[in-house]
């Protein structure tokens, strides 16, 4: 049941136009953004109302029972923490992240709470940043775009809160390795172990040649998987890779050519 009793607009998930034809990759990306924003606007007001009602109910009961302010504050903290952990579980499920990542994200959130990092920041923003950090620490990273796609806050807020949490908690997070994305992309595309190994080899060569510096690890991984599929005759389209990696076909094409040029350069030497 819809929380707004069906009064809001619902955007379908069919990725087809009014005539039943499939949308192009660019059109699909646009529709995905529209769906994300539609969902955020639909749920934001409801969540704020629920939080206000819950905290009001805590105050009402505490007053009726003659409980001191510190009890009300503790109850409010417990309620907010439960909201955050529920949000972490929801996003982790949507992203297919394992239990250890959820647990680490919960620990990071609790640390942020203990260190008093939440004032001035939303529960959703800190919980999203915690999950983003946990996924990277565990070596199962998701791109910022993927994280933003399931979060209820904007991409800029996620990035800003993530940097703040990492800095204040002194979290040790290595730069994302393009190879860490390869198994998931290859699996989602139904590619063989040989194709996955070939993609890793292309990325190793790219690192040796220094062409990975300053480039999106997601874009490099997507391009490597696409190139590898062609090299082992398990062809997939750029559109299919784009959809799985949540990155534009233009980026895939650009990185694809750079990877093959690096490979050719090594072969010539």
PAZAPA-4460 file (N, C-alpha, C; in steps of 0.05 Angstrom, whole numbers, plus 32768, in hexadecimal, padded with zeros to 4 digits):
% residues 269
    n_x    n_y    n_z   ca_x   ca_y   ca_z    c_x    c_y    c_z   seq   type   mol
   8011   7FE8   8000   8000   8000   8000   8012   8019   8000     1      X     A
   800A   802D   7FF1   8019   8045   7FF0   8013   8057   8008     2      X     A
   8028   8062   8014   8025   8072   802C   8014   808B   8027     3      X     A
   8013   8095   800E   8004   80AD   8008   7FE9   80A8   7FFD     4      X     A
   7FDF   808E   8001   7FC4   8086   7FF8   7FC1   808A   7FD9     5      X     A
   7FD7   8087   7FCA   7FD5   8087   7FAD   7FD2   80A3   7FA1     6      X     A
   7FD8   80B8   7FB0   7FD4   80D3   7FA6   7FED   80DC   7F95     7      X     A
   8003   80CF   7F98   801B   80D7   7F89   801D   80C9   7F6F     8      X     A
   8030   80D2   7F5E   8034   80C6   7F44   8048   80AF   7F47     9      X     A
   8042   8099   7F39   8053   8081   7F3A   805E   807D   7F1E    10      X     A
   8079   807C   7F1B   8086   8077   7F02   808C   805A   7EFE    11      X     A
   8082   804E   7EE9   8086   8031   7EE5   80A2   8029   7EE0    12      X     A
   80A7   800E   7EE1   80C3   8003   7EDE   80C7   7FF4   7EC4    13      X     A
   80B5   7FF7   7EB1   80B6   7FE6   7E99   80CC   7FEF   7E85    14      X     A
   80D6   8008   7E87   80EA   8012   7E74   80E1   800F   7E57    15      X     A
   80C7   8016   7E52   80BC   8016   7E37   80AD   8030   7E33    16      X     A
   80AC   8039   7E1A   809D   8052   7E14   807F   804C   7E11    17      X     A
   8070   8060   7E09   8053   805D   7E07   804A   8049   7DF2    18      X     A
   805D   8042   7DE0   8057   802F   7DCA   8061   8013   7DD1    19      X     A
   806D   8010   7DE9   8077   7FF6   7DF1   8093   7FF0   7DE7    20      X     A
   80A1   8004   7DDC   80BC   8000   7DD2   80D0   8005   7DE9    21      X     A
   80E6   7FF5   7DE9   80FA   7FF8   7DFE   8108   8013   7DFC    22      X     A
   810E   801F   7E13   811C   8038   7E14   8139   8035   7E0E    23      X     A
   8146   804A   7E04   8163   804A   7E00   8171   804B   7E1B    24      X     A
   818C   8046   7E1A   819B   8047   7E33   8199   8062   7E41    25      X     A
   819B   8078   7E31   8199   8092   7E3C   817E   8098   7E48    26      X     A
   8169   808F   7E3A   814E   8092   7E44   8149   8082   7E5E    27      X     A
   8155   806A   7E5F   8152   805A   7E77   815F   8068   7E8F    28      X     A
   8177   8074   7E8B   8184   8082   7EA0   8173   8099   7EAA    29      X     A
   8167   80A8   7E97   8156   80BE   7E9E   813E   80B5   7EAF    30      X     A
   8131   809F   7EA6   811A   8094   7EB4   8122   808B   7ED0    31      X     A
   813A   807F   7ED3   8143   8075   7EED   8146   808D   7F00    32      X     A
   8151   80A3   7EF6   8154   80BB   7F07   8139   80C6   7F0F    33      X     A
   8126   80C6   7EFC   810B   80CF   7F03   80FE   80BE   7F18    34      X     A
   8101   80A3   7F15   80F5   8091   7F29   8101   8096   7F45    35      X     A
   811C   809A   7F45   812A   809E   7F5F   811F   80B7   7F6D    36      X     A
   811E   80CD   7F5D   8114   80E6   7F69   80F7   80E4   7F71    37      X     A
   80E7   80D6   7F61   80CB   80D3   7F68   80C8   80C4   7F82    38      X     A
   80D7   80AF   7F86   80D6   809F   7F9E   80DF   80B0   7FB6    39      X     A
   80F4   80C0   7FB3   80FE   80D0   7FC9   80E9   80E5   7FD2    40      X     A
   80DD   80F2   7FBF   80C9   8106   7FC6   80B0   80F9   7FD3    41      X     A
   80A9   80E1   7FC9   8091   80D4   7FD4   8096   80CB   7FF1    42      X     A
   80AE   80C2   7FF8   80B3   80B7   8012   80BE   80CB   8026    43      X     A
   80CA   80E1   801D   80D7   80F3   802F   80C4   80FF   8044    44      X     A
   80AE   810A   8039   809A   8117   804B   808E   8103   805F    45      X     A
   8089   80EA   8055   807E   80D5   8066   8091   80CE   807D    46      X     A
   80AB   80CB   8076   80BF   80C4   808A   80C2   80DA   809F    47      X     A
   80C1   80F3   8096   80C3   8109   80A9   80AB   810A   80BB    48      X     A
   8094   8105   80B0   807B   8105   80C1   807D   80EE   80D5    49      X     A
   8086   80D6   80CC   8087   80BF   80DE   809B   80C4   80F5    50      X     A
   80B2   80D1   80EE   80C6   80D6   8103   80BB   80EA   8117    51      X     A
   80AE   80FF   810D   80A3   8113   811F   808D   8107   8131    52      X     A
   807D   80F5   8125   8068   80E8   8135   8074   80D6   814A    53      X     A
   8089   80C7   8143   8095   80B4   8155   80A2   80C3   816D    54      X     A
   80B0   80D8   8167   80BD   80E7   817C   80A8   80F5   818E    55      X     A
   8092   80FE   8181   807D   8109   8191   8070   80F5   81A3    56      X     A
   806D   80DC   8199   8062   80C7   81A9   8074   80C0   81C1    57      X     A
   808E   80C0   81BC   80A1   80BB   81D2   809E   80D0   81E7    58      X     A
   809D   80E9   81DF   8099   80FF   81F2   807F   80FC   8202    59      X     A
   806A   80F5   81F4   804F   80F2   8201   8050   80DD   8217    60      X     A
   805B   80C6   820F   805C   80AF   8222   806E   80B5   823A    61      X     A
   8085   80C2   8234   8098   80C8   8249   808C   80DC   825D    62      X     A
   807D   80EF   8252   806F   8102   8264   805A   80F4   8275    63      X     A
   804B   80E2   8269   8036   80D3   8277   8042   80C2   828D    64      X     A
   805A   80B8   8289   8067   80A6   829C   8079   80B6   82AF    65      X     A
   807C   80D0   82AB   808D   80E0   82BD   80AA   80D9   82BA    66      X     A
   80B3   80D2   82A2   80CF   80CB   829D   80E0   80E4   8297    67      X     A
   80F9   80E4   82A0   810A   80FB   829C   8113   80FE   827F    68      X     A
   811E   8116   8279   8127   811D   825E   813B   8109   8253    69      X     A
   814D   80FF   8264   8162   80ED   8259   8156   80D3   824E    70      X     A
   8140   80CB   825A   8133   80B3   824F   8126   80B8   8234    71      X     A
   811A   80CF   8231   810E   80D7   8217   8124   80D8   8202    72      X     A
   813A   80E5   8209   8150   80E7   81F6   815B   80CC   81EE    73      X     A
   815E   80BA   8201   8168   809F   81FB   8154   8091   81E9    74      X     A
   813B   8093   81EF   8126   8086   81DE   8127   8091   81C2    75      X     A
   812B   80AB   81BF   812C   80B8   81A4   8145   80AE   8195    76      X     A
   815B   80AB   81A3   8174   80A1   8196   816F   8084   818C    77      X     A
   8163   8074   819D   815E   8058   8196   814C   8057   817D    78      X     A
   8138   8068   817C   8125   8068   8166   8133   8070   814C    79      X     A
   8143   8085   814E   8152   808F   8136   8166   807A   812C    80      X     A
   8173   806C   813F   8186   8057   8138   8178   8041   8129    81      X     A
   8160   8039   8133   8151   8024   8126   8149   802C   810A    82      X     A
   8142   8046   8106   813C   8050   80EB   8154   804D   80D9    83      X     A
   816B   8055   80E3   8184   8054   80D3   818B   8038   80CB    84      X     A
   818A   8025   80DE   8191   800A   80D8   817D   7FFD   80C5    85      X     A
   8164   8005   80C7   8150   7FFB   80B3   8156   8006   8098    86      X     A
   815F   801F   8096   8166   802B   807C   817F   801D   8070    87      X     A
   8192   8017   8081   81AA   8008   8078   81A2   7FED   806D    88      X     A
   8191   7FDE   807B   8188   7FC4   8071   817A   7FC6   8057    89      X     A
   8168   7FDB   8054   8159   7FDE   803B   816C   7FE3   8024    90      X     A
   817F   7FF5   8027   8191   7FFC   8011   81A4   7FE4   800A    91      X     A
   81AE   7FD7   801F   81C0   7FC0   801B   81B1   7FAA   800B    92      X     A
   8198   7FA5   8012   8189   7F91   8003   8185   7F99   7FE6    93      X     A
   817F   7FB2   7FE1   817B   7FBC   7FC6   8195   7FBA   7FB5    94      X     A
   81AC   7FBC   7FC3   81C6   7FBC   7FB5   81D2   7FA0   7FB5    95      X     A
   81C5   7F8D   7FC2   81D0   7F71   7FC2   81EA   7F6F   7FD3    96      X     A
   81EC   7F7F   7FE7   8204   7F7E   7FF8   8201   7F69   800E    97      X     A
   8218   7F5C   8015   8216   7F46   8029   8213   7F50   8045    98      X     A
   820D   7F3D   8057   8208   7F44   8073   821F   7F53   8081    99      X     A
   8238   7F4B   807A   824F   7F57   8088   8250   7F75   8082   100      X     A
   8248   7F7D   806A   8248   7F99   8063   8232   7FA8   8073   101      X     A
   821B   7F9C   8076   8206   7FA8   8086   820F   7FAC   80A3   102      X     A
   821C   7F97   80AD   8226   7F99   80C9   823B   7FAF   80CD   103      X     A
   824D   7FB1   80B9   8262   7FC6   80BB   8255   7FE1   80B8   104      X     A
   8242   7FE4   80A6   8234   7FFE   80A3   8226   8006   80BD   105      X     A
   821A   7FF2   80CB   820C   7FF8   80E4   8220   8001   80F9   106      X     A
   8238   7FF4   80FA   824C   7FFC   810D   8256   8019   8107   107      X     A
   825A   801F   80ED   8262   803A   80E6   824D   804F   80EE   108      X     A
   8234   8048   80EA   821F   805B   80F1   821E   805F   8110   109      X     A
   8221   8049   811F   8221   804C   813C   8239   805D   8146   110      X     A
   8250   8059   8139   8267   806A   8140   8262   8087   813A   111      X     A
   8255   808C   8123   824E   80A8   811C   823B   80B4   8131   112      X     A
   8229   80A3   813A   8216   80AC   814E   8224   80B2   8169   113      X     A
   8236   80A0   8171   8245   80A3   818A   8257   80BB   8189   114      X     A
   8262   80C1   8171   8274   80D8   816E   8265   80F2   8169   115      X     A
   824B   80F1   816B   823A   8109   8168   823D   8116   814C   116      X     A
   823E   8105   8137   8241   810F   811C   8227   8115   810E   117      X     A
   8210   810E   811B   81F6   8110   810D   81EA   812C   810D   118      X     A
   81EF   813D   8121   81E2   8158   8120   81E8   8166   8106   119      X     A
   81D2   8170   80F9   81D5   817E   80E0   81D5   816C   80C8   120      X     A
   81D3   8152   80CD   81D2   813E   80B7   81BA   812C   80BA   121      X     A
   81B0   8122   80A3   8198   8111   80A4   81A0   80F4   80AC   122      X     A
   818D   80E6   80B8   8191   80CA   80BE   8197   80BB   80A4   123      X     A
   8188   80C0   808F   818B   80B2   8075   81A7   80B8   806A   124      X     A
   81B0   80D1   806C   81CA   80D8   8061   81E1   80C9   806E   125      X     A
   81E0   80C8   8089   81F6   80BB   8098   81F4   809C   8094   126      X     A
   81DC   8091   8093   81DA   8074   808F   81E3   806C   8073   127      X     A
   81DD   807D   805F   81E6   8078   8044   8204   8079   8042   128      X     A
   8210   808E   804E   822D   8091   804E   823A   807A   805C   129      X     A
   822E   8070   8072   8239   8059   8080   8239   8040   806F   130      X     A
   8224   803C   8060   8223   8024   804E   8237   8027   8038   131      X     A
   8239   803E   802C   824D   8043   8017   8269   803D   8020   132      X     A
   826F   8047   8038   828A   8042   8044   828E   8024   8049   133      X     A
   827A   8017   8055   827D   7FFB   805C   8281   7FE9   8043   134      X     A
   8273   7FEF   802E   8275   7FE0   8015   8292   7FE2   800A   135      X     A
   829D   7FFA   800C   82B8   7FFE   8002   82CC   7FF0   8014   136      X     A
   82C8   7FF1   802E   82DB   7FE4   8040   82DB   7FC6   803C   137      X     A
   82C4   7FBB   8035   82C1   7F9E   8032   82CB   7F94   8017   138      X     A
   82D2   7FA6   8005   82DB   7F9E   7FEA   82C4   7F96   7FD8   139      X     A
   82AC   7F9F   7FDF   8294   7F9B   7FCE   8287   7FB6   7FC8   140      X     A
   8297   7FC8   7FBC   828D   7FE3   7FB9   8275   7FE6   7FA6   141      X     A
   8265   7FFA   7FAB   8251   8002   7F98   8257   801F   7F91   142      X     A
   8251   8026   7F78   8257   8042   7F70   8245   8055   7F7E   143      X     A
   824D   806E   7F7F   823D   8083   7F8C   8222   8085   7F7E   144      X     A
   8222   8082   7F64   8208   8083   7F55   81F6   806C   7F5E   145      X     A
   8201   8054   7F61   81F1   803D   7F6A   81E6   8042   7F86   146      X     A
   81F7   804C   7F98   81EE   8052   7FB3   81D8   8067   7FB3   147      X     A
   81DC   807C   7FA3   81C8   8092   7FA1   81AE   8088   7F96   148      X     A
   81B0   8073   7F85   8198   8068   7F78   8185   805B   7F8C   149      X     A
   818F   8052   7FA3   817D   8045   7FB6   817A   8055   7FD0   150      X     A
   8189   806B   7FD2   8187   807C   7FE9   8170   8090   7FE7   151      X     A
   8168   809B   7FFD   8153   80AF   7FFD   815E   80CC   7FFE   152      X     A
   8178   80CE   7FFB   8185   80E9   7FFB   8195   80ED   7FE1   153      X     A
   819B   8105   7FDC   81A9   810C   7FC3   81C6   8103   7FC3   154      X     A
   81D0   80FF   7FAB   81EC   80F6   7FA7   8200   8108   7FB4   155      X     A
   81FC   8123   7FB1   820F   8136   7FBD   820F   8134   7FDB   156      X     A
   81F8   8130   7FE7   81F7   812D   8004   8205   8114   800D   157      X     A
   8202   80FE   7FFE   820F   80E5   8005   822D   80E9   8004   158      X     A
   8237   80F5   7FEF   8254   80F9   7FEC   825F   810A   8002   159      X     A
   8251   8120   8008   825A   8133   801C   825A   8125   8038   160      X     A
   8245   8117   803E   8243   8109   8058   8257   80F3   805A   161      X     A
   825C   80E4   8044   8270   80CF   8044   828B   80DA   804B   162      X     A
   8293   80F0   803D   82AE   80FB   8043   82B0   8104   8060   163      X     A
   829B   810F   806B   829B   8118   8087   829D   8101   809A   164      X     A
   828E   80EC   8096   828E   80D5   80A7   82AA   80C7   80A6   165      X     A
   82B4   80C3   808E   82CF   80B7   808B   82E4   80C7   809A   166      X     A
   82E3   80E1   8096   82F7   80F2   80A3   82F5   80F2   80C1   167      X     A
   82DD   80F6   80CB   82D9   80F8   80E8   82DE   80DE   80F7   168      X     A
   82D7   80C8   80EA   82DA   80AD   80F7   82F5   80A1   80F0   169      X     A
   8304   80AF   80DF   831F   80A5   80D6   831D   8089   80CA   170      X     A
   8309   8084   80B9   8306   806A   80AD   831B   8065   8098   171      X     A
   8326   804D   8098   833A   8046   8084   832D   8039   806C   172      X     A
   832C   8048   8056   831F   803F   803E   8332   8044   8026   173      X     A
   8339   802E   801A   834A   802F   8002   833A   8039   7FEA   174      X     A
   8348   8046   7FD7   833A   804D   7FBE   832E   8035   7FB1   175      X     A
   8316   8038   7FA6   8308   8021   7F99   8319   8015   7F83   176      X     A
   831B   7FFB   7F83   832A   7FEC   7F6E   8316   7FE4   7F58   177      X     A
   831C   7FEB   7F3F   830A   7FE3   7F29   8304   7FC5   7F29   178      X     A
   8318   7FB5   7F30   8315   7F98   7F2F   82FF   7F8E   7F43   179      X     A
   82FA   7F9E   7F58   82E6   7F95   7F6B   82CA   7F95   7F60   180      X     A
   82C6   7FA4   7F4A   82AB   7FA5   7F3D   82A8   7F8F   7F28   181      X     A
   82BE   7F83   7F1F   82BD   7F71   7F08   82AC   7F58   7F0E   182      X     A
   82AF   7F4A   7F24   829F   7F31   7F28   8281   7F36   7F27   183      X     A
   8278   7F4C   7F33   825B   7F52   7F33   8251   7F59   7F16   184      X     A
   8260   7F69   7F08   8258   7F70   7EED   8257   7F57   7EDB   185      X     A
   826D   7F47   7EDD   826E   7F2E   7ECC   8258   7F1B   7ED3   186      X     A
   8252   7F18   7EED   823C   7F06   7EF5   8221   7F10   7EEB   187      X     A
   821C   7F2A   7EEE   8202   7F35   7EE5   81FE   7F33   7EC7   188      X     A
   8215   7F32   7EB8   8213   7F30   7E9B   8215   7F13   7E91   189      X     A
   8218   7F00   7EA4   8219   7EE4   7E9D   8233   7EDC   7E8F   190      X     A
   8249   7EEA   7E95   8263   7EE4   7E87   8272   7ECE   7E96   191      X     A
   8284   7EC1   7E88   8293   7EAB   7E93   82AA   7EB4   7EA4   192      X     A
   82B7   7EA0   7EB2   82CE   7EA6   7EC2   82E5   7EB0   7EB1   193      X     A
   82E6   7EA6   7E98   82FB   7EAE   7E86   82F8   7ECC   7E7F   194      X     A
   82E0   7ED5   7E7B   82DB   7EF1   7E75   82E3   7F02   7E8D   195      X     A
   82DC   7EF8   7EA5   82E3   7F08   7EBD   8301   7F0A   7EC0   196      X     A
   830F   7EF4   7EBB   832D   7EF5   7EBD   8338   7F08   7EA9   197      X     A
   832D   7F08   7E91   8337   7F1A   7E7C   8332   7F37   7E83   198      X     A
   831C   7F3C   7E90   8316   7F58   7E98   832A   7F61   7EAE   199      X     A
   8330   7F4E   7EC0   8344   7F55   7ED5   835F   7F5A   7EC9   200      X     A
   8366   7F4A   7EB4   8380   7F4E   7EA7   8382   7F69   7E9A   201      X     A
   836C   7F71   7E8D   836B   7F8C   7E80   836F   7FA2   7E95   202      X     A
   8363   7F9F   7EAC   8365   7FB3   7EC1   8381   7FB3   7ECD   203      X     A
   838E   7F9C   7ECF   83A9   7F9B   7ED9   83BC   7FAA   7EC6   204      X     A
   83B8   7FA6   7EAC   83C8   7FB4   7E98   83C3   7FD2   7E9A   205      X     A
   83AA   7FDA   7E9E   83A4   7FF6   7EA0   83B2   8003   7EB8   206      X     A
   83B4   7FF4   7ECE   83C2   7FFE   7EE6   83E0   8001   7EE0   207      X     A
   83EB   7FED   7ED3   8407   7FEE   7ECC   840E   8005   7EBA   208      X     A
   83FB   800C   7EA8   8400   8022   7E96   83F8   803D   7EA2   209      X     A
   83EB   803C   7EB9   83E4   8055   7EC7   83CB   8063   7EBB   210      X     A
   83BC   8055   7EAB   83A5   8063   7E9F   838C   8063   7EB1   211      X     A
   838E   8055   7EC8   8377   8054   7EDA   8375   806D   7EEC   212      X     A
   838B   807B   7EEE   838C   8092   7F00   8378   80A7   7EF9   213      X     A
   8368   80B0   7F0D   8355   80C5   7F09   833C   80BD   7EFA   214      X     A
   8339   80A3   7EF5   8321   809A   7EE6   830E   808A   7EF9   215      X     A
   82F5   808B   7EF3   82E1   807C   7F03   82E7   805E   7F02   216      X     A
   82EA   8052   7F1A   82EF   8035   7F1B   82D7   8025   7F0F   217      X     A
   82BF   8030   7F12   82A7   8023   7F07   82A9   8023   7EE8   218      X     A
   82B0   803A   7EDD   82B2   803C   7EC0   82C7   8029   7EB5   219      X     A
   82DE   8028   7EC2   82F4   8016   7EB9   82EB   7FF9   7EBB   220      X     A
   82DE   7FF2   7ED1   82D5   7FD6   7ED4   82C1   7FCE   7EBF   221      X     A
   82AE   7FE0   7EB9   8299   7FDB   7EA5   82A6   7FD8   7E8A   222      X     A
   82B9   7FE9   7E83   82C6   7FE8   7E69   82D7   7FCE   7E67   223      X     A
   82E4   7FC6   7E7D   82F4   7FAE   7E7C   82E3   7F95   7E78   224      X     A
   82CC   7F95   7E85   82B9   7F7E   7E81   82AF   7F7D   7E65   225      X     A
   82A8   7F95   7E5A   829E   7F96   7E3E   82B4   7F8C   7E2B   226      X     A
   82CC   7F96   7E2E   82E2   7F8F   7E1C   82E8   7F71   7E1F   227      X     A
   82E8   7F67   7E37   82EE   7F4A   7E3C   82D9   7F39   7E2F   228      X     A
   82C0   7F41   7E30   82AB   7F31   7E23   82AF   7F2E   7E05   229      X     A
   82B9   7F43   7DF9   82BF   7F42   7DDC   82D7   7F31   7DD6   230      X     A
   82EB   7F33   7DE7   8304   7F25   7DE3   8301   7F06   7DE6   231      X     A
   82EE   7EFE   7DF6   82EA   7EE1   7DFA   82D0   7ED7   7DEC   232      X     A
   82C6   7EE8   7DDA   82AF   7EE1   7DC9   8296   7EDB   7DDA   233      X     A
   8292   7EEA   7DEF   8279   7EE9   7DFE   826C   7F04   7DFD   234      X     A
   8265   7F0D   7DE6   825E   7F28   7DE1   8245   7F31   7DF1   235      X     A
   8248   7F48   7DFE   8232   7F56   7E0A   8232   7F73   7DFE   236      X     A
   821C   7F80   7DFF   821A   7F9B   7DF4   8223   7FB0   7E08   237      X     A
   822B   7FC7   7DFD   8232   7FDD   7E0F   8219   7FE5   7E20   238      X     A
   8202   7FE3   7E14   81E9   7FEA   7E22   81E5   7FD8   7E3A   239      X     A
   81EA   7FBE   7E37   81E7   7FAB   7E4D   81FB   7FB0   7E63   240      X     A
   8214   7FB6   7E5C   8228   7FBC   7E70   8221   7FD6   7E7E   241      X     A
   8217   7FEA   7E6F   820F   8003   7E7A   81FA   8000   7E8F   242      X     A
   81E7   7FEF   7E89   81D0   7FEB   7E9C   81DA   7FDD   7EB5   243      X     A
   81EB   7FCA   7EB3   81F5   7FBB   7ECA   8207   7FCD   7EDC   244      X     A
   8218   7FDC   7ECF   822C   7FED   7EDD   8221   8008   7EE5   245      X     A
   8209   800F   7EDB   81FD   8029   7EE0   8210   8040   7ED8   246      X     A
   821A   803E   7EC0   822D   8052   7EB6   8227   8055   7E98   247      X     A
   822E   806C   7E8D   8226   8072   7E71   8236   8062   7E5D   248      X     A
   822A   805D   7E46   8238   804F   7E30   8250   805F   7E26   249      X     A
   824E   807A   7E27   8264   808B   7E1E   827D   8085   7E2F   250      X     A
   8279   8083   7E49   8290   807E   7E5B   829B   8062   7E55   251      X     A
   828A   804F   7E51   8294   8034   7E4A   82A4   8034   7E31   252      X     A
   829B   8042   7E1C   82AA   8043   7E03   82C5   8051   7E06   253      X     A
   82C5   8067   7E15   82DF   8075   7E19   82F3   8064   7E28   254      X     A
   82EA   8058   7E3E   82FD   8047   7E4E   8304   802E   7E3F   255      X     A
   82F2   8023   7E2F   82F7   800B   7E1F   830F   800F   7E0C   256      X     A
   830E   8026   7DFE   8324   802B   7DEB   833E   802F   7DFA   257      X     A
   833E   803C   7E11   8356   8040   7E20   8362   8026   7E2A   258      X     A
   8351   8014   7E33   835A   7FFA   7E3D   8367   7FEA   7E26   259      X     A
   835B   7FEA   7E0F   8366   7FDB   7DF9   8380   7FE7   7DEF   260      X     A
   8382   8002   7DEF   839B   800F   7DE7   83B1   8008   7DFB   261      X     A
   83AB   8006   7E14   83BF   7FFF   7E28   83C8   7FE2   7E24   262      X     A
   83B5   7FD1   7E1D   83BB   7FB4   7E18   83CD   7FB2   7DFF   263      X     A
   83C7   7FC1   7DEA   83D7   7FC0   7DD2   83F3   7FCB   7DD7   264      X     A
   83F5   7FDF   7DE8   840F   7FEB   7DEE   8421   7FD7   7DFB   265      X     A
   8416   7FC7   7E0D   8426   7FB3   7E1B   842E   7F9D   7E08   266      X     A
   841C   7F95   7DF6   8421   7F80   7DE2   8438   7F88   7DCF   267      X     A
   8439   7FA2   7DC8   844D   7FAB   7DB5   8469   7FAC   7DC2   268      X     A
   8469   7FB0   7DDD   8482   7FB1   7DEB   848C   7F95   7DF2   269      X     A
***
